């Protein structure tokens, strides 16, 4: 309130004796209250809608994620397993369902790395000679330069490692002294040689020439060799992920002549379990949306999102899931085809007779429809279809996003209306206080006139007596 209106209000009633300040305050309050109440009621309703829409959005996102996580696990596809993990262990690779199991595996040879060892020197600081060596591996030559600055066993190891080649050098020390150890990567293609460039006699001891005093080979570079159902496969490592689709095989021990059986464990859950879990989770979501959008006889009994276009669109798109094509071909394409229907309130129901019949007739087709090995735009599966609904609704141009934006804009507009009401009421109070101040002045003048007349009448009366 301005200082001028405060001064006027403070002076009200001084001349007339009437409590004009209280009258002004009551008039302002009576004028403000219905307008402020109406705005606050709209704010309360709008906030409830913002909260309800956020809750519905969160529920939809959680529903979609839970379904994706459920189908992405191994519960509905089983796990690859080995009957002898000491020879070979297996694990599931992401992206699909293993095919070609069971299979017979024979590990004939493990992949190994070439390892070289130098002659023993007194210590890691012992000079090794001067000049250059050439390391050759993978068809590439690397130069190792030894000068007075790095003329020691540890300096030589550092020079090897500085080349960036896939050959690692280290200095091993024990009670006999110190020596250089070189180790390449696994696989035949990773074998390496070291030849002398301008090396002196001492430095030539660190070549792979085979001459007395030169490096001694302790292990060969070899590929792993396995037989899968009699078919030979060679790899540079002991991890094989190309032999069986979506299966990684870790080779742990060579066992020529021994067959290891690789198979799939039975799924912990069935497609019937999946349909049941999906329907139960869907119905929980739908019941929440039904309550939020319920229309009561009295507006105060209606749900926070009654009439909301965003949630209506969410319910409409979710309701179409039973008729949405989940696969581009096959005997079953929709949830309705396998016995999932819709109740009058939008929740789902299962025709268990129909579901059991199709599962008995063609379980593979049902599995591929609900949980395709390789989901795509035309073969989304159940998780993909729900994810598409979620993405469409929650996109920047989606119905839910549009509704949220509308409510946020209303929230801002209501706050501005309250600010304007404060300004309007301040001006109204100023005008009303000024009017009562003028009235008070007039009343004071009238009282003064009345007092003068009363005095004159009294004088005239006394004169007559």
C-alpha positions as CSV (number, residue, x, y, z in Angstrom):
1,X,0.0,0.0,0.0
2,X,1.3,3.5,-0.9
3,X,2.4,6.0,1.7
4,X,-0.3,8.4,0.5
5,X,-3.2,5.9,1.0
6,X,-1.7,5.0,4.4
7,X,-1.8,8.6,5.4
8,X,-5.4,9.0,4.3
9,X,-6.4,5.8,6.0
10,X,-4.7,6.9,9.2
11,X,-6.6,10.1,9.3
12,X,-10.0,8.6,8.5
13,X,-12.6,9.3,11.2
14,X,-10.6,12.0,12.9
15,X,-13.2,14.8,12.2
16,X,-16.4,12.8,12.0
17,X,-15.8,10.3,14.7
18,X,-16.9,7.5,12.4
19,X,-14.5,4.5,12.1
20,X,-14.0,5.0,8.4
21,X,-10.7,3.1,8.4
22,X,-12.5,-0.1,9.4
23,X,-15.2,0.5,6.8
24,X,-12.6,0.9,4.0
25,X,-10.8,-2.3,5.2
26,X,-14.1,-4.2,5.2
27,X,-15.0,-2.9,1.7
28,X,-11.6,-3.9,0.3
29,X,-11.8,-7.3,1.9
30,X,-15.3,-7.9,0.6
31,X,-14.2,-6.9,-2.9
32,X,-11.0,-9.0,-2.8
33,X,-12.3,-12.2,-1.3
34,X,-14.5,-13.6,-4.0
35,X,-12.0,-12.8,-6.7
36,X,-9.0,-14.2,-4.7
37,X,-11.0,-17.3,-3.8
38,X,-11.8,-18.0,-7.4
39,X,-8.2,-17.6,-8.6
40,X,-6.9,-19.8,-5.7
41,X,-9.5,-22.5,-6.5
42,X,-8.3,-22.5,-10.1
43,X,-4.7,-22.6,-8.9
44,X,-5.5,-25.6,-6.7
45,X,-7.2,-27.4,-9.5
46,X,-4.4,-26.7,-11.9
47,X,-1.7,-27.8,-9.5
48,X,-3.7,-31.1,-8.9
49,X,-3.7,-31.6,-12.7
50,X,0.0,-30.9,-13.0
51,X,0.7,-33.4,-10.2
52,X,-1.7,-36.0,-11.6
53,X,-0.3,-35.7,-15.1
54,X,3.3,-36.1,-13.8
55,X,2.1,-39.2,-11.8
56,X,0.5,-40.7,-14.9
57,X,3.6,-40.0,-17.0
58,X,5.8,-41.6,-14.4
59,X,3.5,-44.7,-14.2
60,X,3.6,-45.1,-18.0
61,X,7.4,-44.8,-18.2
62,X,7.8,-47.2,-15.3
63,X,5.4,-49.7,-17.0
64,X,7.3,-49.5,-20.3
65,X,10.8,-49.9,-18.6
66,X,9.7,-52.8,-16.4
67,X,8.4,-54.6,-19.5
68,X,11.5,-54.0,-21.5
69,X,13.8,-55.1,-18.6
70,X,11.6,-58.2,-18.0
71,X,11.9,-59.3,-21.6
72,X,15.5,-58.4,-21.9
73,X,16.5,-60.8,-19.1
74,X,17.0,-64.5,-19.4
75,X,13.8,-65.6,-17.7
76,X,11.9,-66.0,-20.9
77,X,14.7,-67.4,-23.1
78,X,16.9,-69.5,-20.8
79,X,20.7,-69.3,-20.3
80,X,23.4,-71.1,-22.3
81,X,25.2,-73.6,-20.2
82,X,28.2,-75.9,-20.3
83,X,28.4,-79.3,-18.7
84,X,32.1,-78.8,-18.0
85,X,33.0,-75.1,-17.2
86,X,36.6,-76.1,-16.3
87,X,37.2,-76.7,-20.0
88,X,34.8,-74.1,-21.5
89,X,32.2,-71.7,-19.9
90,X,29.5,-69.9,-21.8
91,X,27.5,-66.7,-21.4
92,X,24.6,-65.0,-23.2
93,X,25.4,-62.1,-25.6
94,X,22.9,-59.3,-25.9
95,X,20.8,-58.7,-29.0
96,X,19.0,-62.0,-29.5
97,X,18.3,-65.6,-28.6
98,X,20.9,-68.3,-29.1
99,X,20.4,-70.7,-31.9
100,X,22.2,-74.0,-32.8
101,X,22.1,-75.4,-29.2
102,X,22.8,-78.0,-28.0
103,X,26.2,-78.3,-29.6
104,X,29.3,-80.5,-28.9
105,X,32.5,-78.6,-28.3
106,X,36.1,-79.9,-28.2
107,X,38.9,-77.6,-27.2
108,X,42.0,-78.9,-29.0
109,X,44.3,-76.0,-28.2
110,X,44.2,-72.7,-26.2
111,X,45.5,-69.5,-27.7
112,X,48.8,-68.4,-26.3
113,X,51.2,-65.5,-26.5
114,X,54.9,-65.6,-27.6
115,X,57.1,-65.1,-24.5
116,X,60.9,-64.4,-24.7
117,X,63.5,-64.2,-21.9
118,X,66.9,-62.7,-21.9
119,X,70.1,-63.9,-20.3
120,X,70.6,-63.0,-16.6
121,X,72.3,-59.7,-15.8
122,X,73.5,-58.4,-12.4
123,X,70.7,-55.9,-11.8
124,X,68.0,-53.9,-13.6
125,X,70.5,-51.0,-13.9
126,X,73.2,-53.0,-15.6
127,X,74.1,-51.6,-19.0
128,X,72.8,-53.5,-22.0
129,X,74.8,-52.0,-24.9
130,X,74.3,-49.2,-27.4
131,X,72.7,-49.0,-30.8
132,X,69.3,-49.9,-32.3
133,X,67.1,-53.0,-32.4
134,X,64.1,-53.6,-34.7
135,X,60.9,-55.1,-33.3
136,X,58.7,-56.7,-36.0
137,X,55.1,-57.8,-35.2
138,X,51.9,-57.8,-37.2
139,X,53.8,-56.7,-40.4
140,X,55.1,-53.5,-38.7
141,X,58.6,-52.6,-37.7
142,X,59.4,-50.6,-34.6
143,X,62.8,-49.1,-33.8
144,X,64.3,-49.4,-30.3
145,X,67.1,-46.9,-29.8
146,X,69.5,-47.3,-26.8
147,X,71.9,-44.5,-26.0
148,X,73.8,-43.4,-23.0
149,X,70.6,-41.9,-21.5
150,X,68.8,-45.3,-21.3
151,X,71.6,-47.8,-21.3
152,X,70.2,-50.2,-18.7
153,X,67.9,-53.2,-18.5
154,X,65.0,-51.0,-17.3
155,X,65.8,-48.4,-19.9
156,X,65.6,-51.1,-22.6
157,X,62.2,-52.3,-21.3
158,X,60.9,-48.7,-21.3
159,X,62.1,-48.3,-24.9
160,X,60.2,-51.4,-26.0
161,X,57.0,-50.2,-24.2
162,X,57.3,-46.7,-25.7
163,X,56.9,-48.1,-29.2
164,X,53.2,-48.7,-28.7
165,X,53.5,-52.2,-30.2
166,X,51.4,-55.0,-28.9
167,X,54.5,-56.5,-27.2
168,X,55.0,-55.7,-23.5
169,X,58.4,-55.6,-21.8
170,X,59.2,-56.1,-18.1
171,X,62.2,-56.6,-15.9
172,X,62.0,-59.6,-13.6
173,X,64.4,-59.7,-10.6
174,X,65.1,-62.6,-8.3
175,X,68.0,-63.8,-6.2
176,X,69.9,-64.8,-9.4
177,X,69.8,-61.3,-10.9
178,X,67.6,-59.5,-13.4
179,X,66.4,-60.3,-16.9
180,X,64.2,-58.8,-19.7
181,X,60.9,-60.6,-20.4
182,X,58.9,-59.8,-23.6
183,X,55.3,-61.0,-24.1
184,X,53.2,-60.4,-27.2
185,X,49.4,-60.7,-27.7
186,X,47.7,-64.1,-28.1
187,X,47.4,-65.6,-31.6
188,X,49.7,-66.8,-34.3
189,X,49.5,-63.4,-36.1
190,X,50.9,-61.7,-33.0
191,X,54.3,-63.5,-33.2
192,X,57.3,-61.1,-33.1
193,X,61.0,-61.0,-34.0
194,X,63.8,-58.7,-32.8
195,X,66.7,-58.1,-35.1
196,X,69.9,-56.0,-34.7
197,X,70.3,-52.7,-36.5
198,X,73.4,-50.9,-35.6
199,X,73.6,-52.7,-32.2
200,X,76.9,-53.4,-30.6
201,X,77.7,-57.0,-29.4
202,X,76.2,-56.5,-26.0
203,X,72.9,-55.2,-27.4
204,X,72.7,-58.0,-29.9
205,X,72.0,-60.3,-26.9
206,X,68.4,-59.0,-27.0
207,X,67.6,-60.3,-30.4
208,X,65.6,-63.4,-31.4
209,X,68.4,-64.7,-33.7
210,X,68.8,-67.9,-31.7
211,X,72.6,-67.3,-31.3
212,X,74.2,-68.2,-28.0
213,X,73.3,-65.5,-25.4
214,X,70.3,-64.2,-27.4
215,X,66.7,-64.2,-26.2
216,X,65.2,-67.6,-25.4
217,X,61.6,-68.4,-26.4
218,X,59.6,-69.8,-23.5
219,X,56.1,-69.9,-25.2
220,X,54.9,-69.9,-28.8
221,X,52.2,-67.6,-30.3
222,X,49.3,-69.9,-31.0
223,X,45.6,-69.6,-32.1
224,X,42.9,-71.4,-30.1
225,X,41.6,-74.4,-32.0
226,X,38.1,-75.7,-31.3
227,X,35.7,-78.1,-32.9
228,X,31.9,-77.2,-32.8
229,X,30.0,-80.2,-33.9
230,X,33.1,-81.4,-35.7
231,X,33.7,-78.0,-37.5
232,X,37.1,-76.5,-36.8
233,X,37.4,-72.9,-35.8
234,X,40.6,-71.0,-35.1
235,X,40.7,-67.7,-33.1
236,X,43.5,-65.5,-31.8
237,X,42.0,-65.4,-28.3
238,X,40.4,-67.8,-25.9
239,X,37.1,-65.9,-26.1
240,X,35.0,-67.0,-29.0
241,X,31.8,-65.1,-29.8
242,X,31.3,-66.1,-33.4
243,X,30.8,-69.8,-33.1
244,X,27.2,-69.8,-31.9
245,X,24.8,-66.8,-32.4
246,X,24.5,-64.7,-29.2
247,X,26.7,-67.0,-27.1
248,X,30.2,-66.2,-25.8
249,X,32.5,-69.2,-25.2
250,X,35.4,-68.7,-22.8
251,X,38.1,-71.4,-23.3
252,X,39.7,-72.4,-20.0
253,X,41.6,-75.6,-20.7
254,X,42.7,-77.6,-23.7
255,X,41.3,-81.1,-23.6
256,X,41.8,-82.9,-27.0
257,X,39.3,-85.8,-27.4
258,X,36.9,-84.5,-24.7
259,X,33.5,-83.4,-25.8
260,X,31.8,-80.6,-23.8
261,X,28.0,-80.2,-24.3
262,X,26.7,-76.7,-24.7
263,X,23.0,-76.3,-24.3
264,X,20.3,-73.9,-23.0
265,X,18.7,-74.1,-19.6
266,X,15.0,-74.2,-19.5
267,X,13.4,-70.7,-19.2
268,X,12.4,-69.8,-15.7
269,X,9.2,-68.3,-17.0
270,X,6.8,-69.1,-19.8
271,X,5.0,-67.0,-22.4
272,X,1.8,-67.7,-20.3
273,X,3.5,-66.1,-17.3
274,X,4.5,-63.2,-19.5
275,X,0.9,-62.5,-20.7
276,X,-0.4,-62.9,-17.1
277,X,2.2,-60.4,-15.7
278,X,1.6,-58.0,-18.5
279,X,-2.2,-57.9,-18.0
280,X,-1.8,-57.5,-14.2
281,X,0.6,-54.6,-14.6
282,X,-1.5,-53.0,-17.4
283,X,-4.6,-53.2,-15.2
284,X,-2.9,-51.5,-12.3
285,X,-1.9,-48.7,-14.6
286,X,-5.4,-48.5,-16.2
287,X,-7.2,-48.4,-12.8
288,X,-5.0,-45.5,-11.7
289,X,-5.9,-43.6,-14.9
290,X,-9.6,-44.4,-14.5
291,X,-9.6,-43.0,-11.0
292,X,-7.7,-39.9,-12.1
293,X,-10.2,-39.2,-14.9
294,X,-13.4,-40.2,-13.2
295,X,-16.3,-37.7,-13.5
296,X,-18.4,-37.3,-10.3
297,X,-22.0,-35.9,-9.9
298,X,-20.3,-33.1,-8.0
299,X,-17.2,-31.6,-9.6
300,X,-15.4,-31.9,-6.2
301,X,-15.8,-35.7,-6.5
302,X,-14.2,-35.9,-9.9
303,X,-10.7,-37.0,-10.5
304,X,-7.9,-34.5,-10.9
305,X,-7.5,-35.3,-14.6
306,X,-11.2,-35.5,-15.5
307,X,-11.6,-34.1,-19.1
308,X,-7.8,-33.9,-19.6
309,X,-7.0,-34.4,-23.3
310,X,-3.4,-35.7,-22.6
311,X,-4.5,-38.5,-20.4
312,X,-7.5,-39.3,-22.6
313,X,-5.1,-39.8,-25.5
314,X,-2.8,-41.9,-23.2
315,X,-5.8,-44.2,-22.4
316,X,-6.9,-44.4,-26.0
317,X,-3.4,-45.4,-27.3
318,X,-2.9,-47.9,-24.4
319,X,-6.4,-49.4,-25.2
320,X,-5.3,-50.1,-28.8
321,X,-2.5,-52.4,-27.6
322,X,-4.7,-55.5,-27.9
323,X,-5.2,-54.8,-31.6
324,X,-1.7,-53.5,-32.4
325,X,0.3,-55.8,-34.7
326,X,3.4,-57.0,-32.8
327,X,4.9,-59.0,-35.7
328,X,4.8,-58.7,-39.5
329,X,4.1,-62.3,-40.3
330,X,3.0,-65.5,-38.6
331,X,-0.3,-67.1,-37.4
332,X,-0.7,-64.7,-34.5
333,X,-0.1,-60.9,-34.8
334,X,-1.9,-59.3,-31.9
335,X,-2.7,-59.8,-28.2
336,X,-6.3,-60.3,-29.3
337,X,-5.2,-63.3,-31.4
338,X,-3.9,-65.2,-28.4
339,X,-6.9,-64.4,-26.1
340,X,-6.3,-61.0,-24.5
341,X,-9.5,-58.8,-24.5
342,X,-10.7,-55.6,-23.1
343,X,-13.3,-55.1,-20.3
344,X,-15.8,-52.2,-20.3
345,X,-13.7,-50.2,-17.9
346,X,-10.6,-50.5,-20.2
347,X,-8.8,-53.1,-18.1
348,X,-7.7,-56.3,-19.8
349,X,-8.9,-59.9,-19.4
350,X,-7.4,-63.2,-20.6
351,X,-9.3,-66.0,-22.3
352,X,-7.2,-68.7,-20.8
353,X,-8.7,-71.4,-23.0
354,X,-7.7,-69.5,-26.1
355,X,-4.2,-68.7,-24.7
356,X,-3.5,-72.3,-23.7
357,X,-4.7,-73.5,-27.1
358,X,-2.3,-71.3,-29.2
359,X,0.6,-72.0,-26.8
360,X,0.0,-75.7,-27.4
361,X,-0.4,-75.4,-31.1
362,X,2.6,-73.1,-31.9
363,X,4.6,-71.9,-28.9
364,X,7.4,-70.6,-31.1
365,X,5.1,-68.3,-33.0
366,X,3.7,-66.9,-29.8
367,X,7.2,-66.3,-28.5
368,X,8.4,-64.6,-31.6
369,X,5.3,-62.3,-31.5
370,X,5.6,-61.3,-27.9
371,X,9.4,-61.3,-27.6
372,X,11.1,-61.3,-31.1
373,X,14.7,-62.4,-31.2
374,X,15.6,-59.2,-33.1
375,X,13.0,-56.5,-32.6
376,X,12.5,-54.0,-35.4
377,X,10.0,-51.4,-36.6
378,X,7.8,-54.0,-38.2
379,X,8.4,-56.6,-35.5
380,X,8.3,-54.6,-32.3
381,X,7.1,-57.3,-30.0
382,X,5.2,-56.4,-26.8
383,X,7.9,-54.3,-25.2
384,X,8.5,-52.4,-28.5
385,X,4.8,-51.6,-28.9
386,X,4.5,-50.2,-25.4
387,X,7.7,-48.2,-25.8
388,X,6.3,-46.7,-29.0
389,X,3.1,-45.6,-27.2
390,X,5.3,-44.0,-24.5
391,X,7.6,-42.3,-26.9
392,X,4.7,-40.9,-28.9
393,X,2.8,-39.5,-25.9
394,X,5.9,-38.1,-24.2
395,X,7.6,-36.6,-27.3
396,X,7.8,-32.8,-27.6
397,X,4.8,-32.8,-29.8
398,X,2.9,-35.5,-28.0
399,X,-0.4,-35.1,-26.2
400,X,1.0,-35.5,-22.7
401,X,3.7,-32.9,-23.3
402,X,1.2,-30.5,-24.8
403,X,-1.1,-30.9,-21.8
404,X,1.8,-30.4,-19.4
405,X,2.8,-27.2,-21.2
406,X,-0.8,-25.9,-21.1
407,X,-1.0,-26.4,-17.3
408,X,2.4,-24.8,-16.7
409,X,1.3,-21.8,-18.8
410,X,-1.9,-21.6,-16.7
411,X,0.1,-21.7,-13.5
412,X,2.1,-18.7,-14.7
413,X,-1.1,-16.9,-15.8
414,X,-2.8,-17.5,-12.4
415,X,0.2,-16.1,-10.5
416,X,0.0,-13.0,-12.7
417,X,-3.7,-12.7,-12.0
418,X,-3.0,-12.7,-8.2
419,X,-0.3,-10.0,-8.7
420,X,-2.8,-7.9,-10.7
421,X,-5.5,-8.4,-8.1
422,X,-3.1,-7.0,-5.5
423,X,-2.4,-4.0,-7.6
424,X,-6.2,-3.5,-8.3
425,X,-7.0,-3.7,-4.6
426,X,-4.3,-1.3,-3.7
427,X,-5.8,1.3,-6.1
428,X,-9.3,0.5,-4.9
429,X,-8.3,1.1,-1.3
430,X,-6.6,4.4,-2.2
431,X,-9.7,5.6,-4.0
432,X,-12.1,4.5,-1.3
433,X,-9.9,5.9,1.5
434,X,-9.8,9.2,-0.4
435,X,-13.6,9.3,-0.8
436,X,-14.1,8.6,2.9
437,X,-11.5,11.2,3.8
438,X,-13.4,13.8,1.8
439,X,-16.6,12.7,3.4
440,X,-15.0,13.0,6.8
441,X,-13.9,16.5,6.1
442,X,-17.5,17.4,5.0
443,X,-18.9,15.8,8.2
444,X,-16.4,17.7,10.3
445,X,-17.5,21.0,8.7
446,X,-21.2,20.2,9.2
447,X,-20.5,19.3,12.8
448,X,-18.8,22.7,13.3
449,X,-21.8,24.5,11.6
450,X,-24.2,22.5,13.8
451,X,-22.3,23.4,16.9
452,X,-22.4,27.1,15.9
453,X,-26.1,27.0,15.3
454,X,-26.7,25.2,18.6
455,X,-24.8,28.0,20.4
456,X,-26.8,30.7,18.6
457,X,-30.1,29.1,19.5
458,X,-29.0,28.9,23.1
459,X,-28.1,32.6,23.1
460,X,-31.4,33.5,21.5
461,X,-33.3,31.4,24.0
462,X,-31.5,33.0,26.9
463,X,-32.2,36.5,25.6
464,X,-35.9,36.0,25.4
465,X,-36.0,34.8,29.0
